[in-house]
Amino acid sequence: MFDAALRRVIDPLLDAAGRRLAAAGLGADAVTLGGFAVGLLAVPLIAAEHYAAGLALILANRLADGLDGAVARHRGPTDFGGYLDIVCDFLIYAAVPFAFALARAENAVPATFLVLSFVGTGSSFLAYAIIAAKHRVETTRRGAKAFYYLGGLTEGGETIALFVIACLFPGAFPWLAWSFGALCLITTLSRIAAARRDFTR
């Protein structure tokens, strides 16, 4: 929901850092995979209820997710790089609720619902992008991306905020998961409605 506004603030900073990393010879795929590995390390930490350390690694992962695109813009983006980026993103989004489920038994059902809702937002997002590419529809509302970015009530910024709050207040995770999952389902329905509007002409 607020990703577009957030990008206007952080993109210049990411671009400057990406330019330096690209000049140093670092590739975008290496940044993506390094960030992914760091994000996965948050899972055992959260599972062991070391929430502050887990949060630090989640934030490092999200920083890498912003930097890989900036590096790609300076070294030259590739289709595989865009593919790798989104696959790693969705795996991390699912891994964090899984970690909370491992941490406390009462988190298991809410975490499962949250992952279910992420499947809805992710599949409706990617399916729209596939059909948009077929119709040669493009947008730069979220900056230069490998494929069409369809917005919604819950996007990357909101998901990061959820993870931050959950790590700061782990006892509230069940309530947070049920509430955010419901918002994700609304996002999924809104994307289906957008697809019906745009692709039934």
Protein Blocks (a to p, Z undefined) as FASTA:
>chain_A
ZZmmmmmmmmmmmmmmmmmmmmnopafklmmmmmmmmmmmmmmmmmnopaklmmmmmmmm
mmmmmmmmmmmmmnopafklmmmmmmmmmmmmmmmmmmmmmmpmklmmmmmmmmmmmmmm
mmmmmmmmmmmmmnopacfklopafbdcdddfbdfklmmmmmmmmmmmmmlmmmmmmmmm
mmmmmmmmmmmmmmmmmmmZZ
